[in-house]
Amino acid sequence: MRAPKLSSLALSLSLIFAGQAAQAQTDNPTVGEQESATGGSQREACPSSAICFKKRWIYVYANMGGLKAENDIYFQKLSYLINNAKRLGYTGIAITSKSFGALLAETPDNDHRYYQENFAALVELAKTKGVDLIPVGGTPDVPLIRNANLMEAFPVDKQPFVVNGQEARLQASAPTAPPIVSNGDFAAGDNQIWGVSPGNVAGTALTLKIVDDEGHDPKGTANNKSAKFMSTVAGSGTGYARLMQGFWKLKQHTAYRVSFWIKTSNFKQPIVVHATDLTGKNEIYYNYSYPTGYGTDSNGEWNPKANIVAGTQEWTRYDLDVNTLNYKGFQLLFTVPNGPSSDGAAWVDDVEIHEVGLPHPIRRTSLPVIVTSRDGATVYDEFDDYTVQPEKLVVVPTGRLQNGQELLVSSYQSSKHFTSAHTTPASACSDLYFDEQKAVYDKISKLFKYSSDFFIYHDEWRIMNWDKSCDTGTAGAYLARTTKRMLETVRAVKPDVATYIWNDMYDPYANAQKEYFAVNGDLTDVLNEKNGLGPTFTIMNWIQTNQPESLKYFSDMKFRQMVALYYADPSLKKTENWLDSLLTAEKNGVKNVDGFMYTTWSDLVNTDDYLKLQDVTKLMQSEKYKRFWPTKDDVVPPAQ
């Protein structure tokens, strides 16, 4: 292979790695030693019999493939990691690339033209260097690549519709009905209906108050009031400023559209618009991809772009859709973090909420649209009596629906954009979910042909268990069933594969809670014996609090574990805390912690997050923690 042309960034990285590698050999000549030749072998052991870092991985996100190997920055950087991993103290690299869903495409798009070719070259390079490449995939959104209608969807129950000519839409509220949002135009000023919390402010870094000198007033009522967020870099505040209002006595399983207007002046902070249950403890809408949410156009389709707030803009209208789920109300919040980068201001006004019918309906056999007469006695037939479009029914002229007729309509609302724009999960209630996972893993296993490991990315799974066809009961039972079938699916392709899964969805000290985001039901029983999910995979534990307790929990359940640490921790204080937690866990009887993973969520393009690789291994080999670091003893084979 001819030498690739190096970008300045790649060259910088190569020099850094070269320096670290040289230092690694000087500091510890055993780091990076190859296994001995045939006729003898080397066995790794640790002073600690319970915790031994035999597996030492680097976690990498690399979405390469738009350019051929020598021109692709991801390829260049992964090559350097592979070439230097062992000399820096690492044995493997766990690679995620959007769950490798691009492998399903018969004809790759321009961004993935060299996807397989580049990865295949890296697989061969890793083999020559004795470095394990561990594919990371199996995310719950993978089946949606070819089957969008498998998306999780929320029930919307028995909404009142009325036929008007050739269509039926949600029945309008009575003119005398009070609005759902009280004082949505702030005309009543600071009347205690809105919760106004400036956060924990030191030096007035961020303040929030109702003002009367800047309002959105389309009706010309001379109402010039609004809620104003003000930021100043002179302050040193921490926390958040929040504008909030709770809405009680709403209907369960009902869709609502939230609309609002925002104006800004040199305002650089994100304006997060989200919804929680009425206690404020559980998020039911929080789009982590786009903090101000994602709106709908006049035809009931998603807007082409998310709700983006410019640093300086005139009054602009936004909206987003929520669902009450199993609750009888929700709390709406406008939240702005402190720590501004500039002085600025943002105004919020004319907040409205109204029920919306048939919002972004998801259709499949297990999720029907049901249309009945108002008394429920007559069930109408799709195609004979009506067809379904976003936010309306289209009346079939030869059908039974009559002008002015009142109906009840039940449907299922897309969960897209409730927690993310790009990783909304599919429902695992159908065999198709696992057929699609198998199709991807079959290609992964062929591409990573030397790997005996697969890292299943079940993590922060914030929407699940809404399709009644599963009939599994609790969310914990649903997750246990899905995990078991996922393990069976990959083992059907590669029977001897070793599997790894993040801890958080199975961990009572993390996300395995009675209520978790938009999950339907209780997750706490996921590892109960009745659900049948045993310790047949390794837990990758990334918990940030209660680390000894979490390690003990899984150890007592007989799971093997690895720990994921670092997380953009230049001071290594958090990494040190993890290692201290391991010392505590060892005293508490924790066993079978087999390794660690240097973990950063940053794209590989961000070189800085990989500059502490050698520092982390050096810390682990220090006097305090060296009992976890393996040494190699020659093992002489028995005489033949």
Summary of the structure (lengths in Angstrom):
residues: 640
radius of gyration: 27.9
end to end distance: 41.9
largest distance: 98.6
contacts: 2131
relative contact order: 0.15
helix: 24%
strand: 29%
